[in-house]
Amino acid sequence: MDFTCRECGRPGRLHADGCCARCVVAHRVHDLLSDHDDVVAQQLQPLAQALTAASNEYSVLNWLYYHPAATLLADLAAAPVEITHALLDGLPPTRSTRYVRDALIATGALPPRAEHLNRLEAWADRTIDRLPKPQQRIIRPFAEWHVIRDARRRDACNRYTEAAAAHDRTDIRAAIRFLDWLDATATTLDTLAQEQLDHWLDTNPTQRRELASFLRWASQRRLTTGLEFPASKNSLPIHFQTEEQYRRQLRRCLNDDSLPREV
């Protein structure tokens, strides 16, 4: 049975407290985004309007009740500080943090930025800070002056994607794993011998490509001496028939009776 909403007067199915679902959304959004003075900050008003005007109010209600990003938004709205990219960068890099940032950017509450690049930079800082000091002295310049600098160049050309960022993180991880192996074998980059490198490449064939960037960088910085990094074996064909050779082979298959016939 349909009733009339006591808030907006529209007929329809009531949701709670004599109100329709859309009016309940408006109340919940206000409660979520208001500060201790029960006021929604100017910065968050576009987000509040977007949530209350969503086409499916029941989806919004479900999000408000159950999504952890809603709880994070409530905490940020209650804090007496402006929400900035720097503030969000200081939070744990969870899906909820990324969700909140994306929502604030989409509604104009935050300016857009190179998100893939910024996530790579933040991830690299956290990862390198956890390394032993001797590894930090090698990995940090590799990450900052080789990997991230190239990422910035590509981002300036609008060619830095999520897949590119994942590839860059993989290269940094590969360098860290290689240094871990060197530490375990009581070897340093400057004492690394060719036979040791060959052995590592033979026993870790899937990481050959991932390590190539780091070893080339180390060689250019004279951190290694006299090492050669063998190119990956390419199983793809490199020799192709010409058009005339192809036609000659085809004519032979059709006309040469000396060729074996399948029966």
Secondary structure, 3 states (H helix, E strand, C coil): CCEECCCCCCEECEEECCEEHHHHHHHHHHHHHECCCCCECHHHHHHHHHHHCCCCHHHHHHHHHHCHHHHHHHHHHHCCCCCCHHHHHCCCCCHHHHHHHHHHHHCCCCCCCCHHHHHHHHHHHHHHHCCCHHHHHHHHHHHHHHHHHHHHHHHHCCCCCHHHHHHHHHHHHHHHHHHHHHHHCCCCHHHCCHHHHHHHHHHCHHHHHHHHHHHHHHHHCCCCCCCCCCCCCCCCCCCCCCHHHHHHHHHHHHHCCCCCCCC
